[in-house]
Amino acid sequence: MNLPDNPSHNQYIKRYEGNPILTKEHVPYPVETVHNAGMVKHNDRYIMLFRSHRRNGRSIIGIAESIDGFRFTVHDKPFVTPAKEGVFAQYEEYGVEDPRICAIDGEYLITYSAYSRYGVRIVLAKTYDFRQLERVALISQTDMRNVVIFPQKFNGQYVRLDRPHSHIAPWSIWISYSPDLIHWGHSKIVMRPLQYHWDEMKIGPGATPIKTKYGWLHIYHGVFSTMSGGIYRLGVALHDLNNPSKILGVADDWILQPEDPWEVAGYVSNVVFTCGAIAEDDGSVKIYWGGADQVMCMGMAQIDVMVNLCLNNPRLPI
């Protein structure tokens, strides 16, 4: 594969002309935002689990579906609201946020951030049909966000990317392993922000990794600090097919930055943030992102172009 000279960002992701694809006006119950959605295909339909702020400022997770991946219909009721009883209630009292979806072993694993007076932890839940949800376990201590699970086992182990918080070093992407989805360990850092780079402030896992013949393509987010606040952009990294702790390349360029009005200004300005992407049989990938923490947007890219960026125009992962 050969990377074109000085490629325009428009060659990376083509924004859908109908953006934003989902706003609060599409939701049949009171919410103030629609953003940061996990995505998957189920029974030939596109399923979107999106985060919304209620009017009390706390978040819930709604569900929408589509035949074509562009036009979505929101279900009448939210899919996940904070638990009212049991162990999960104590850790979800402030809201549930930013779901990711992993299809593996005939079921759908959902990871989301649970907020409470004790901080933020990750909940693992599962479903088979997107009608019933079973909470499985709290799979992190505080403070942890942005957990994405690889849709394949490696040597009998589940593998995830995560982002623990730290005040000693910039927030970075780690990898962890589990025999049973509940107990996680053997953690190590795989990718750090790069000083004076577009992602120098912090990075975090984004969409569930996509398997390609070259490696696992991972779309992540990075933040750059400016005088008027942080700018959230999207980048790509390529993990080894058999050893996902080995990164083959991280694209030096970002692939998407806030440009449209609903990405530049909103609930949190200057943000594009992904929790989901869907690979298609024709070699393209539909990428979904929250714009300014207020609306849902999407665009199309070519997987080979993303891989090419990682391999032919890389920066150091650590």
SULPEGI-V750724 format. One record per residue. RES is the residue in one letter. PHI is phi in radians with two decimals (* if undefined). D_FIRST is the distance of its C-alpha to the first C-alpha in Angstrom with 1 decimal. Layout:
res->{RES & RES}
phi->{PHI & PHI}
d_first->{D_FIRST & D_FIRST}
//
This chain:
res->{M & N & L & P & D & N & P & S & H & N & Q & Y & I & K & R & Y & E & G & N & P & I & L & T & K & E & H & V & P & Y & P & V & E & T & V & H & N & A & G & M & V & K & H & N & D & R & Y & I & M & L & F & R & S & H & R & R & N & G & R & S & I & I & G & I & A & E & S & I & D & G & F & R & F & T & V & H & D & K & P & F & V & T & P & A & K & E & G & V & F & A & Q & Y & E & E & Y & G & V & E & D & P & R & I & C & A & I & D & G & E & Y & L & I & T & Y & S & A & Y & S & R & Y & G & V & R & I & V & L & A & K & T & Y & D & F & R & Q & L & E & R & V & A & L & I & S & Q & T & D & M & R & N & V & V & I & F & P & Q & K & F & N & G & Q & Y & V & R & L & D & R & P & H & S & H & I & A & P & W & S & I & W & I & S & Y & S & P & D & L & I & H & W & G & H & S & K & I & V & M & R & P & L & Q & Y & H & W & D & E & M & K & I & G & P & G & A & T & P & I & K & T & K & Y & G & W & L & H & I & Y & H & G & V & F & S & T & M & S & G & G & I & Y & R & L & G & V & A & L & H & D & L & N & N & P & S & K & I & L & G & V & A & D & D & W & I & L & Q & P & E & D & P & W & E & V & A & G & Y & V & S & N & V & V & F & T & C & G & A & I & A & E & D & D & G & S & V & K & I & Y & W & G & G & A & D & Q & V & M & C & M & G & M & A & Q & I & D & V & M & V & N & L & C & L & N & N & P & R & L & P & I}
phi->{* & -2.10 & -1.42 & -1.13 & -1.20 & 0.78 & -1.18 & -1.34 & -1.06 & -1.17 & -1.41 & -1.50 & -2.27 & -1.69 & -1.12 & -1.22 & -1.18 & -1.64 & -1.10 & -1.31 & -1.47 & -2.59 & -2.34 & -1.11 & -1.19 & -1.48 & -1.69 & -1.45 & -2.45 & -1.23 & -2.50 & -1.94 & -2.51 & -2.48 & -2.89 & 0.86 & -1.83 & -1.34 & -2.33 & -2.84 & -1.73 & -2.41 & 0.90 & 1.14 & -2.10 & -1.47 & -1.88 & -2.10 & -1.87 & -1.97 & -1.56 & -2.40 & -1.48 & -1.33 & -1.30 & -1.60 & 1.59 & -1.71 & -1.77 & -2.29 & -2.10 & -1.71 & -2.35 & -2.41 & -2.47 & -2.63 & -1.49 & -1.95 & 1.48 & -2.01 & -1.93 & -2.01 & -2.01 & -1.51 & -1.18 & -1.17 & -2.23 & -1.07 & -1.57 & -2.34 & -2.16 & -0.94 & -1.05 & -1.76 & -2.61 & 1.42 & -1.12 & -1.24 & -1.04 & -1.11 & -1.85 & -2.03 & -1.08 & -1.67 & 2.27 & -2.19 & -2.49 & 0.86 & -1.30 & -2.13 & -2.14 & -2.22 & -1.58 & -2.75 & 0.95 & 1.35 & -2.42 & -1.96 & -1.59 & -2.13 & -1.93 & -2.56 & -1.51 & -1.93 & -1.88 & -2.71 & -1.10 & -1.68 & 2.05 & -2.06 & -2.22 & -1.81 & -1.81 & -1.83 & -2.25 & -2.57 & -2.62 & -1.92 & -2.39 & 1.06 & -1.96 & -1.96 & -2.11 & -2.06 & -1.29 & -1.75 & -2.94 & -1.47 & -1.97 & -2.65 & -1.51 & -1.46 & -1.84 & -2.53 & -2.47 & 1.04 & -1.61 & -2.19 & -1.80 & -1.15 & -1.44 & -2.83 & -1.48 & -2.18 & 0.91 & 1.36 & -1.92 & -1.31 & -2.31 & -2.35 & -1.82 & -2.52 & -2.48 & -1.22 & -1.45 & -2.66 & -1.77 & -1.61 & -2.34 & -1.00 & -1.11 & -2.25 & -1.71 & -2.02 & -2.15 & -2.44 & -2.25 & -2.62 & -1.47 & -2.48 & 1.31 & -1.82 & -1.73 & -2.10 & -2.96 & 0.89 & -1.37 & -2.69 & -1.33 & -2.12 & -2.75 & -2.12 & -1.07 & -1.85 & -1.05 & 0.86 & -2.33 & -1.10 & -2.03 & -1.27 & -1.34 & -2.94 & -2.32 & -2.82 & -0.99 & -2.03 & -1.47 & -0.97 & -0.99 & -1.89 & -1.40 & -2.18 & -1.24 & -1.66 & 2.70 & -1.56 & -1.52 & -2.12 & -1.62 & -2.10 & -1.97 & -2.38 & -2.22 & -2.06 & -1.52 & -2.19 & -1.11 & -1.90 & 2.04 & -1.42 & -1.96 & -1.61 & -2.22 & -1.96 & -2.34 & -2.35 & -2.33 & -2.13 & -1.77 & -1.04 & -1.08 & -1.79 & -2.35 & -1.15 & -1.32 & -1.67 & -1.68 & -1.39 & -3.14 & -2.13 & -1.04 & -1.21 & -1.52 & -1.30 & -1.84 & -2.75 & -2.38 & -1.10 & -2.44 & -1.21 & -0.95 & -1.39 & -1.77 & -1.38 & -2.29 & 3.00 & -1.05 & -2.27 & -1.25 & 1.04 & -2.35 & -2.14 & -2.49 & -1.90 & -2.16 & -2.83 & -2.61 & -2.22 & -1.39 & -1.88 & -1.18 & -1.53 & 1.57 & -1.68 & -2.40 & -1.56 & -1.95 & -2.03 & -2.53 & -1.43 & -1.78 & 0.94 & 0.93 & -2.39 & -2.39 & -1.79 & -2.27 & -2.68 & -2.75 & -2.04 & -2.48 & -1.74 & -1.04 & -1.06 & -1.15 & -1.10 & -1.08 & -1.04 & -1.05 & -1.20 & -1.54 & -1.85 & -2.46 & -1.64 & -2.08 & -1.18 & -1.24 & -2.32}
d_first->{0.0 & 3.8 & 6.6 & 9.7 & 12.8 & 15.3 & 14.2 & 17.3 & 18.0 & 18.7 & 15.1 & 14.9 & 18.1 & 20.3 & 23.8 & 26.1 & 28.8 & 31.5 & 31.0 & 32.8 & 32.8 & 35.5 & 38.4 & 41.7 & 43.3 & 41.5 & 43.1 & 46.5 & 47.9 & 48.4 & 45.3 & 44.2 & 40.4 & 37.6 & 34.4 & 32.0 & 31.5 & 30.2 & 28.6 & 28.4 & 28.8 & 32.2 & 33.7 & 31.3 & 32.3 & 30.5 & 32.6 & 32.7 & 34.7 & 35.4 & 37.4 & 40.4 & 43.1 & 46.6 & 49.2 & 50.4 & 47.0 & 45.9 & 42.9 & 42.7 & 39.9 & 40.0 & 38.3 & 37.0 & 35.4 & 33.6 & 32.8 & 29.8 & 28.5 & 29.7 & 33.5 & 35.2 & 38.8 & 40.2 & 42.6 & 46.2 & 46.2 & 43.9 & 42.1 & 42.7 & 45.6 & 47.0 & 48.9 & 52.7 & 53.8 & 52.9 & 50.7 & 47.9 & 50.3 & 51.0 & 47.3 & 46.4 & 49.3 & 47.4 & 44.6 & 41.4 & 38.0 & 34.3 & 33.7 & 30.5 & 30.4 & 29.0 & 29.5 & 30.3 & 33.0 & 34.3 & 35.1 & 33.7 & 34.0 & 34.5 & 34.6 & 36.3 & 38.0 & 41.8 & 43.8 & 47.4 & 49.9 & 48.4 & 44.9 & 41.7 & 40.8 & 38.3 & 39.7 & 38.1 & 39.2 & 38.3 & 38.9 & 38.5 & 39.2 & 39.0 & 42.7 & 44.0 & 42.6 & 43.6 & 43.3 & 42.6 & 42.8 & 42.3 & 39.4 & 39.5 & 42.1 & 42.2 & 40.2 & 36.9 & 34.6 & 31.2 & 31.0 & 28.2 & 28.3 & 25.4 & 26.0 & 26.2 & 28.5 & 27.6 & 30.3 & 32.7 & 32.1 & 31.2 & 28.8 & 28.7 & 27.4 & 30.2 & 31.4 & 34.9 & 36.8 & 37.9 & 40.0 & 39.2 & 35.5 & 33.0 & 32.2 & 29.2 & 27.3 & 28.8 & 28.3 & 31.3 & 32.3 & 35.1 & 36.8 & 38.4 & 36.8 & 39.9 & 40.0 & 37.0 & 36.4 & 34.6 & 33.0 & 30.9 & 28.9 & 25.1 & 24.2 & 26.3 & 26.5 & 25.6 & 28.5 & 28.5 & 25.3 & 24.9 & 25.6 & 28.2 & 31.2 & 30.0 & 27.2 & 27.5 & 25.8 & 25.1 & 24.0 & 24.2 & 20.9 & 18.7 & 17.6 & 14.1 & 12.9 & 11.1 & 14.2 & 16.7 & 15.6 & 18.6 & 19.6 & 22.3 & 24.8 & 25.7 & 28.8 & 29.8 & 33.5 & 35.0 & 38.7 & 38.7 & 37.1 & 33.8 & 30.7 & 28.6 & 24.9 & 22.0 & 19.0 & 16.5 & 16.2 & 14.6 & 17.3 & 17.4 & 18.2 & 21.4 & 22.5 & 21.9 & 23.7 & 20.9 & 18.3 & 14.9 & 14.2 & 15.9 & 14.4 & 16.6 & 17.1 & 19.0 & 17.8 & 21.4 & 24.7 & 28.2 & 28.8 & 30.8 & 34.5 & 34.6 & 32.0 & 33.6 & 37.2 & 38.6 & 40.0 & 37.6 & 36.2 & 32.6 & 30.9 & 27.9 & 28.0 & 26.2 & 27.6 & 25.7 & 22.7 & 22.3 & 19.3 & 19.9 & 19.4 & 17.3 & 14.4 & 16.0 & 17.9 & 21.3 & 22.0 & 25.7 & 27.3 & 30.8 & 31.7 & 34.2 & 35.5 & 37.2 & 35.1 & 32.2 & 29.1 & 25.9 & 22.7 & 19.6 & 15.9 & 12.7 & 11.8 & 8.0 & 8.6 & 10.9 & 9.0 & 6.3 & 9.7 & 11.1 & 9.0 & 8.2 & 11.5 & 13.9 & 17.7 & 20.0 & 21.0 & 24.6}
//
